[in-house]
């Protein structure tokens, strides 16, 4: 029986902006190698795989090179697929079992609100010359949480104009890298960009999971817990965030681009 395959643009209400994600709704279990091969075939930053499990869904995410522990935009896209194809799910949250524990998504007037774990900074990062060279600028501060390394820039312009050396960045022990600054635009609190060449993503257009660290980081600096954020990639995307204890809610839109039947 064919598996349903969708492509959506997440964290945008305009087609061909935001972050594209593939969502494969499986009719039954598939081997890891098969899922990795499909993710490589799709060649997007993430391909999500949904499999019904009890009262919810088992959800996994693959880049073209590897499975990852957490992905925001592909979770948003997966939730949109479920809510649009099964409208009876809209009154309550859908629940996903993932490598990062249970996640949930709620339908809110045509947008999706994700409930994710917050990532608190573990320790500061020393800004040495290899980091400056790889990023293409000198950060004012750096922190790390798990595999996520966050570097603050002096201003928004530095974030926009940064040209990382992806070959050098891939050689550093920093699998996932965020750069960020306070926004000059009054409609946003902060902006960011995200790089992960080690796992096959030079620059990710809009990264929900990165905001699980960005929200606590900016909450401490700005003394607030609700934010409107903009990821300043060429495609760009908006995220509405709220930090509550050890959880972050991330709200955004998603647009369907195509649906297909996967025959293999």
SERO-4910 file (N, C-alpha, C, O; in steps of 0.05 Angstrom, whole numbers):
BEGIN
 pado doro    nc1    nc2    nc3   cac1   cac2   cac3    cc1    cc2    cc3    oc1    oc2    oc3
  Unk    A     17    -24      0      0      0      0     18     25      0     36     27     16
  Unk    A     13     44    -18     30     68    -19     30     85      6      9     87     19
  Unk    A     52     96     13     54    115     35     48    143     24     55    149      2
  Unk    A     34    159     40     28    187     32     52    204     38     64    203     60
  Unk    A     60    221     19     83    238     22     75    267     16     63    272     -5
  Unk    A     81    285     34     74    313     31     99    330     33    119    323     45
  Unk    A     98    354     20    118    374     25    104    400     33     85    408     19
  Unk    A    113    412     55    101    437     65    123    457     69    146    449     74
  Unk    A    116    482     68    134    504     77    124    512    105    101    521    108
  Unk    A    142    510    125    135    515    153    145    542    162    165    553    152
  Unk    A    131    553    182    137    579    194    134    601    173    150    620    172
  Unk    A    114    599    157    107    619    137     78    616    129     67    594    131
  Unk    A     66    637    119     39    635    107     41    641     77     21    646     64
  Unk    A     66    641     66     70    646     38     84    621     26    104    612     38
  Unk    A     76    611      3     90    589     -9    118    597    -18    123    620    -26
  Unk    A    137    578    -16    164    581    -24    180    600     -6    201    611    -14
  Unk    A    170    603     18    185    617     39    185    599     64    176    576     62
  Unk    A    196    608     86    198    591    110    216    567    105    235    569     89
  Unk    A    211    545    118    228    522    116    213    498    105    194    489    117
  Unk    A    222    488     81    208    465     70    214    439     85    237    434     94
  Unk    A    194    423     89    197    397    103    180    376     88    158    382     78
  Unk    A    191    352     86    175    330     76    163    315     99    176    312    120
  Unk    A    139    305     96    125    289    116    115    263    103     99    264     84
  Unk    A    125    241    112    117    215    102     99    201    123    108    196    146
  Unk    A     74    196    116     55    183    134     56    153    127     46    144    107
  Unk    A     69    138    145     74    110    140     49     93    144     34     98    163
  Unk    A     45     73    127     24     53    131     32     31    150     16     17    161
  Unk    A     59     29    155     70      9    173     99     15    177    110     32    164
  Unk    A    112      0    196    140      5    202    158      2    178    153    -16    161
  Unk    A    179     18    177    200     16    156    227     16    170    230     26    192
  Unk    A    246      4    156    273      3    167    286     30    167    280     48    151
  Unk    A    305     34    186    319     60    188    333     67    162    332     90    154
  Unk    A    345     47    149    360     52    125    341     63    103    349     80     87
  Unk    A    317     52    102    298     61     82    290     91     87    289    107     69
  Unk    A    285     97    113    278    125    119    301    144    113    297    166    103
  Unk    A    326    135    120    349    152    114    352    156     84    359    178     74
  Unk    A    347    135     68    349    137     39    328    156     28    334    172      9
  Unk    A    303    155     39    283    174     29    290    203     36    286    221     20
  Unk    A    300    207     61    309    234     68    331    244     50    331    268     43
  Unk    A    349    227     43    370    235     24    358    242     -3    366    260    -17
  Unk    A    338    226    -12    325    230    -38    310    257    -38    311    271    -58
  Unk    A    297    263    -16    282    289    -14    301    313    -13    295    334    -24
  Unk    A    324    309      0    346    329      1    336    355     13    344    377      4
  Unk    A    319    354     33    311    377     48    325    376     75    337    355     83
  Unk    A    324    397     90    337    397    116    327    375    134    342    363    149
  Unk    A    300    370    133    289    347    148    266    335    133    250    348    120
  Unk    A    264    308    136    241    293    128    230    279    153    245    266    167
  Unk    A    204    283    158    191    271    181    176    246    173    166    243    151
  Unk    A    176    226    192    162    201    188    142    198    211    150    197    234
  Unk    A    117    194    203     95    191    222     84    163    221     79    152    199
  Unk    A     82    150    244     70    123    246     50    123    268     57    129    291
  Unk    A     25    115    263      5    114    285     15     96    308     26     74    303
  Unk    A     11    105    332     20     90    356      1     96    379      2    118    390
  Unk    A    -15     77    387    -34     81    408    -53    103    402    -66    103    381
  Unk    A    -55    122    420    -73    146    416    -58    169    403    -70    191    400
  Unk    A    -34    165    395    -18    186    383     -2    176    359    -11    159    344
  Unk    A     22    187    357     39    181    334     68    179    342     77    193    360
  Unk    A     82    160    329    111    159    332    123    177    310    115    174    287
  Unk    A    140    195    318    151    215    300    182    214    300    194    215    321
  Unk    A    194    212    276    223    213    273    230    233    252    215    239    234
  Unk    A    255    244    254    264    264    235    292    256    224    309    248    240
  Unk    A    295    259    198    321    253    186    329    276    168    313    287    153
  Unk    A    355    284    171    367    302    151    376    285    128    373    260    129
  Unk    A    388    296    106    399    279     85    422    261     95    429    242     81
  Unk    A    433    267    118    456    251    128    451    235    153    464    214    157
  Unk    A    432    243    170    430    231    196    402    236    209    388    254    202
  Unk    A    395    218    228    372    222    244    378    243    266    401    243    276
  Unk    A    359    260    273    364    280    293    344    277    316    323    264    314
  Unk    A    352    288    339    336    285    364    311    303    365    292    296    378
  Unk    A    312    326    352    291    345    354    290    362    330    311    372    320
  Unk    A    266    367    319    263    385    296    236    399    298    215    386    300
  Unk    A    237    425    298    212    441    301    196    443    276    172    438    276
  Unk    A    209    451    254    193    457    230    180    432    218    158    433    207
  Unk    A    194    409    220    182    384    209    160    374    228    142    360    219
  Unk    A    161    380    254    139    374    272    115    391    266     93    382    265
  Unk    A    120    417    261     98    435    253     85    425    228     61    424    226
  Unk    A    101    417    208     91    407    183     75    381    187     54    377    175
  Unk    A     85    363    204     71    338    210     44    343    223     24    331    216
  Unk    A     44    362    242     18    368    255     -2    380    235    -25    374    236
  Unk    A      8    398    217    -10    409    198    -22    388    179    -46    389    173
  Unk    A     -5    368    171    -16    346    155    -38    332    170    -59    326    158
  Unk    A    -34    325    195    -54    311    210    -80    327    214   -102    317    210
  Unk    A    -77    352    221   -100    369    226   -116    374    201   -141    377    201
  Unk    A   -102    376    178   -116    382    153   -129    356    141   -151    358    130
  Unk    A   -115    334    144   -126    309    132   -146    295    151   -162    279    142
  Unk    A   -144    302    177   -162    290    197   -173    312    215   -164    315    238
  Unk    A   -192    328    205   -202    351    220   -214    344    247   -215    362    265
  Unk    A   -222    319    251   -232    311    277   -212    313    299   -219    312    323
  Unk    A   -186    315    292   -165    317    312   -162    346    323   -149    350    343
  Unk    A   -174    365    310   -169    393    318   -178    401    346   -165    419    357
  Unk    A   -199    390    358   -206    399    385   -185    394    406   -184    409    426
  Unk    A   -169    373    402   -149    367    423   -121    366    412   -118    365    387
  Unk    A   -101    367    429    -74    365    418    -68    337    407    -79    318    416
  Unk    A    -51    336    386    -40    311    377    -14    307    392      1    326    397
  Unk    A     -8    282    399     16    276    415     35    258    399     27    239    385
  Unk    A     61    266    401     82    251    386    101    239    406    110    253    425
  Unk    A    108    214    402    130    201    417    155    203    400    156    194    377
  Unk    A    176    215    411    200    222    396    225    215    413    223    208    436
  Unk    A    248    219    400    273    215    415    277    236    436    294    233    454
  Unk    A    262    258    435    263    279    456    239    277    475    232    297    488
  Unk    A    227    254    477    204    250    495    178    257    481    177    260    456
  Unk    A    157    261    496    131    267    485    129    296    478    136    314    494
  Unk    A    120    302    454    115    329    444     86    331    437     73    310    431
  Unk    A     75    355    437     47    358    429     44    382    411     60    401    411
  Unk    A     23    381    395     16    403    377    -14    409    378    -30    390    379
  Unk    A    -21    434    378    -49    443    380    -56    460    357    -41    477    348
  Unk    A    -81    457    347    -92    473    325   -102    499    338   -119    498    356
  Unk    A    -93    522    328   -101    548    339   -108    566    316    -91    580    305
  Unk    A   -134    565    308   -144    583    286   -127    581    261   -120    601    249
  Unk    A   -121    556    252   -107    552    228    -77    553    231    -62    547    211
  Unk    A    -67    559    254    -38    558    259    -33    534    278    -52    523    290
  Unk    A     -7    527    281      0    505    298     17    515    322     35    531    318
  Unk    A     10    506    346     26    513    370     39    487    380     25    468    387
  Unk    A     65    487    380     81    465    390     89    468    419     95    491    427
  Unk    A     89    447    434     99    446    461    124    430    462    124    406    460
  Unk    A    147    445    466    174    433    465    188    436    491    182    454    507
  Unk    A    209    420    496    226    424    520    244    448    516    256    451    495
  Unk    A    247    464    537    266    486    536    294    475    539    299    455    552
  Unk    A    314    489    527    342    482    529    356    504    545    359    526    534
  Unk    A    364    498    569    377    519    585    407    518    579    418    496    576
  Unk    A    420    541    577    449    540    572    464    524    594    460    528    618
  Unk    A    482    506    584    497    490    603    522    505    613    528    503    637
  Unk    A    535    520    595    560    533    603    567    553    581    557    551    559
  Unk    A    584    572    588    594    591    567    614    578    549    626    557    555
  Unk    A    617    590    525    636    580    505    658    601    502    653    625    499
  Unk    A    683    592    503    706    610    498    707    617    469    707    599    452
  Unk    A    709    643    462    709    652    434    738    652    425    752    672    429
  Unk    A    747    631    412    775    630    403    776    637    373    756    641    360
  Unk    A    801    638    362    804    646    334    791    627    315    779    636    295
  Unk    A    793    600    319    779    582    300    749    587    298    737    585    277
  Unk    A    736    594    321    708    600    321    702    626    306    684    627    289
  Unk    A    718    646    311    715    672    297    718    668    267    702    678    251
  Unk    A    738    653    258    742    648    230    719    632    218    709    640    196
  Unk    A    709    611    231    688    595    220    662    610    218    647    607    199
  Unk    A    656    627    238    631    642    237    633    667    219    612    675    207
  Unk    A    656    677    215    659    701    198    655    727    213    653    748    200
  Unk    A    655    726    240    653    751    256    661    743    284    665    720    291
  Unk    A    664    764    301    672    760    329    647    762    347    637    784    350
  Unk    A    637    740    358    614    742    376    621    757    402    644    759    411
  Unk    A    600    768    414    603    781    440    600    761    463    610    766    485
  Unk    A    587    738    457    582    719    478    575    692    465    564    692    443
  Unk    A    581    670    479    573    644    469    565    626    491    577    626    513
  Unk    A    544    609    487    536    589    506    530    563    491    527    563    467
  Unk    A    529    541    506    523    515    494    502    501    511    501    503    535
  Unk    A    484    486    497    465    468    510    464    443    493    453    443    471
  Unk    A    475    421    503    476    397    488    493    401    463    516    409    464
  Unk    A    481    395    439    494    398    414    491    426    402    502    432    381
  Unk    A    476    444    416    470    470    405    488    491    417    490    494    441
  Unk    A    502    505    399    521    526    406    509    553    397    504    556    373
  Unk    A    505    571    416    493    597    409    513    619    413    527    621    433
  Unk    A    515    637    392    534    659    393    518    685    388    504    687    368
  Unk    A    522    704    406    508    730    402    526    749    387    550    751    392
  Unk    A    514    763    368    529    783    352    523    811    364    504    815    378
  Unk    A    541    829    357    538    856    368    513    870    359    502    887    373
  Unk    A    504    864    335    481    878    324    468    861    302    479    841    293
  Unk    A    444    869    294    429    854    274    444    853    247    443    832    234
  Unk    A    457    874    239    471    875    214    492    853    212    496    841    191
  Unk    A    505    847    234    525    826    235    513    799    229    525    783    215
  Unk    A    490    794    240    476    769    235    469    766    205    473    745    193
  Unk    A    458    788    194    450    787    166    474    783    147    472    769    127
  Unk    A    497    795    153    519    796    134    539    773    139    558    770    124
  Unk    A    536    758    161    555    737    167    557    717    144    537    709    134
  Unk    A    581    709    137    586    690    116    604    667    128    628    668    124
  Unk    A    592    648    141    609    627    154    625    611    133    617    608    110
  Unk    A    647    601    143    664    582    128    653    554    135    661    544    156
  Unk    A    636    542    118    623    517    126    643    494    128    638    476    144
  Unk    A    664    494    112    684    473    115    698    474    142    701    454    155
  Unk    A    705    499    150    718    502    176    698    496    199    705    484    219
  Unk    A    673    505    195    652    501    216    647    471    220    644    462    243
  Unk    A    647    456    198    642    427    200    664    412    215    659    390    226
  Unk    A    688    424    217    710    411    231    711    417    260    726    404    275
  Unk    A    696    437    269    695    444    298    676    426    313    657    415    301
  Unk    A    680    421    339    662    404    355    636    419    362    630    421    386
  Unk    A    623    429    342    598    444    346    578    435    325    576    447    304
  Unk    A    562    414    331    544    403    310    523    422    300    516    422    277
  Unk    A    512    439    318    490    456    311    495    484    322    499    488    346
  Unk    A    495    504    304    505    531    311    484    552    306    472    553    284
  Unk    A    479    568    326    460    590    324    475    617    326    492    619    344
  Unk    A    469    636    310    478    664    315    453    681    318    433    677    305
  Unk    A    455    701    335    431    716    342    439    745    351    461    750    358
  Unk    A    419    762    350    422    790    359    394    802    364    374    792    353
  Unk    A    393    823    380    369    838    383    360    850    356    377    859    341
  Unk    A    334    850    351    324    860    325    321    891    326    314    902    346
  Unk    A    328    903    303    322    931    300    293    937    293    283    959    296
  Unk    A    280    916    282    252    919    274    234    916    298    235    895    312
  Unk    A    216    935    304    200    934    328    180    911    328    170    904    350
  Unk    A    175    898    305    156    876    306    169    850    315    155    830    320
  Unk    A    196    850    318    210    826    328    227    833    352    238    855    354
  Unk    A    230    813    370    248    817    393    277    811    386    295    825    395
  Unk    A    281    789    371    308    782    363    307    767    337    286    758    328
  Unk    A    331    765    324    333    750    299    355    729    303    370    730    323
  Unk    A    356    710    285    376    689    287    381    677    259    366    682    240
  Unk    A    402    661    257    408    643    235    419    617    247    427    616    270
  Unk    A    418    596    231    425    569    241    441    554    221    434    553    197
  Unk    A    463    541    230    481    527    212    488    499    224    492    497    248
  Unk    A    488    479    207    494    452    217    507    435    195    496    415    187
  Unk    A    530    443    184    542    429    162    550    400    169    552    383    151
  Unk    A    555    394    195    562    367    203    540    347    197    546    323    192
  Unk    A    515    356    198    492    337    193    479    343    166    456    336    162
  Unk    A    493    357    148    484    360    121    467    385    116    454    387     95
  Unk    A    468    404    135    452    429    131    471    452    135    478    460    157
  Unk    A    480    465    112    497    488    115    482    510    130    490    520    151
  Unk    A    459    519    119    442    538    133    413    529    131    402    524    109
  Unk    A    400    526    154    372    518    156    355    543    154    360    563    167
  Unk    A    334    543    137    318    567    133    304    577    158    306    601    165
  Unk    A    290    559    173    277    566    198    278    542    216    269    520    209
  Unk    A    288    546    240    295    523    258    279    526    284    287    541    302
  Unk    A    257    510    286    241    511    311    257    503    335    256    516    356
  Unk    A    272    481    333    287    471    356    307    490    367    311    492    391
  Unk    A    320    506    350    339    526    359    326    546    378    339    557    396
  Unk    A    300    551    375    287    571    392    280    560    419    272    574    437
  Unk    A    284    533    423    283    522    450    306    532    467    304    532    492
  Unk    A    328    539    455    350    552    469    349    582    467    355    596    487
  Unk    A    341    593    444    339    622    441    319    634    461    325    656    471
  Unk    A    297    621    466    277    632    484    288    636    512    286    658    523
  Unk    A    300    615    525    312    620    551    335    639    551    338    655    570
  Unk    A    351    639    530    373    657    529    364    686    529    374    703    545
  Unk    A    344    693    512    335    720    511    316    727    534    314    751    541
  Unk    A    304    708    546    287    713    570    304    724    592    296    743    606
  Unk    A    328    713    595    346    723    616    356    751    610    358    768    628
  Unk    A    362    757    585    372    783    577    351    805    576    355    827    584
  Unk    A    327    798    566    306    818    561    286    819    584    268    836    584
  Unk    A    288    800    603    270    800    626    241    798    618    224    813    627
  Unk    A    235    779    600    208    774    591    206    745    582    227    732    579
  Unk    A    181    735    578    179    707    571    163    702    545    159    679    538
  Unk    A    154    723    532    140    720    506    155    736    485    163    759    490
  Unk    A    158    724    461    175    736    441    163    732    413    149    712    408
  Unk    A    169    750    395    165    746    367    192    746    354    207    766    356
  Unk    A    200    724    341    227    720    331    226    718    300    206    710    288
  Unk    A    248    725    288    251    723    259    277    709    253    299    717    262
  Unk    A    276    687    237    300    674    228    308    686    201    293    684    182
  Unk    A    331    698    200    339    715    177    354    701    155    374    710    146
  Unk    A    345    677    148    355    663    124    344    676     99    326    693    101
  Unk    A    354    669     75    343    680     51    313    675     48    298    692     37
  Unk    A    303    652     58    274    647     56    259    660     79    237    670     75
  Unk    A    271    661    103    260    675    126    235    662    138    221    647    125
  Unk    A    231    667    164    207    656    177    203    669    204    222    677    218
  Unk    A    177    670    212    169    682    237    160    660    257    147    641    249
  Unk    A    167    664    282    160    646    303    150    662    327    163    682    335
  Unk    A    127    654    339    117    666    363    123    647    386    115    624    385
  Unk    A    136    657    407    147    640    428    137    648    455    131    671    460
  Unk    A    134    628    473    128    634    501    143    613    518    140    589    515
  Unk    A    159    623    537    174    606    555    158    603    581    151    623    593
  Unk    A    154    578    589    140    573    614    155    551    629    151    527    623
  Unk    A    172    558    648    187    539    663    206    523    644    224    535    632
  Unk    A    202    497    643    220    480    627    208    474    600    217    456    586
  Unk    A    187    489    591    175    484    565    175    510    549    174    532    560
  Unk    A    175    507    523    172    530    504    150    523    485    149    502    472
  Unk    A    131    542    482    111    539    461    120    555    437    129    578    439
  Unk    A    118    543    413    126    555    388    103    554    369     93    533    363
  Unk    A     94    577    360     70    579    343     78    589    315     94    607    313
  Unk    A     67    575    295     73    584    268     53    572    248     36    556    255
  Unk    A     55    581    223     38    572    201     53    553    183     78    550    185
  Unk    A     38    539    166     51    522    146     33    520    121      8    521    123
  Unk    A     46    518     98     32    518     72     38    492     58     61    484     56
  Unk    A     17    478     48     21    454     32     32    461      4     22    480     -9
  Unk    A     52    447     -5     64    451    -31     55    428    -50     47    433    -73
  Unk    A     58    403    -41     47    381    -57     41    357    -40     51    354    -17
  Unk    A     26    338    -51     20    312    -40     27    291    -61     21    296    -85
  Unk    A     39    269    -53     45    248    -72     41    220    -59     39    219    -34
  Unk    A     41    200    -75     40    172    -65     67    160    -70     77    159    -92
  Unk    A     79    150    -48    105    138    -50    102    109    -56     90     94    -41
  Unk    A    113    100    -78    107     73    -89    128     52    -82    125     29    -89
  Unk    A    149     60    -67    170     41    -60    169     34    -30    186     18    -21
***
